[in-house]
């Protein structure tokens, strides 16, 4: 099935009487929206909306939600086949959350002081980032793809991940170590898991799949194979690397 068909069907199932523009945009609405956002959304998108497990919301135009109605629908119903869930908030609370999310794009972004061109060299040489991460058609698959990372994550979040990658490890990239009933030991990154099976990418980049009935022992931890660059790169190199990643918008 074409990838956009489920999303189209999902959109068609939604009510058609949602106002095009937000009817709740007063200062009090935005303040209440902030409280709702921090309680329900900030854990994934960051308190300032600059991204984390979720997308960067502190941008002038949200790619999936340029219009208020679209943003309302996403908050209310979530996004199919992603980690973005729906919400049980009432209509007014949803609109208040929309109002606050819109305000995030009006806040000046964290200034990027580094040199993106120099950062590209750090990325490819001293940082050795392509050994684990993909960028376009280059790189490895052990870590998350960095294609378009600058459009999804803010500079503050990027800097935090470079300096302390273990602070927030996405569920699909947990470290897994298992031993099969036949005595085979495998260590790698968990890509997918259900009741009966698990798929792992080992550190040679190979995809391996196992039936859980064939596994004798398994541990899964929120650890990362990515090292901290806090003491590996100079302050200038860190700033340059952040500038490069922040400039990576995905268009090639």
Secondary structure, 3 states (H helix, E strand, C coil): CCHHHHHHHHHHCCCCCCCCCCCCCCHHHHHHHHHHHHHHCHHHHCCCCCCCCCCCCCCCCCCCCCCHHHHHHHHHHCCCCCCCCCCCCCHHHHHHHHHHHHHHCCCCCCCCCCCHHHHHHHHHCCCCHHHCCEECCEECCCCCCCCCHHHHCCHHHHHHHHHCHHHCCCHHHCEEEEEECCCCEEEEEEEEECCCEEEEEECCCCEEEEEHHHEEEEEEECCCCCCCCCCCCCHHHHHHHHHHHHHCCCCC
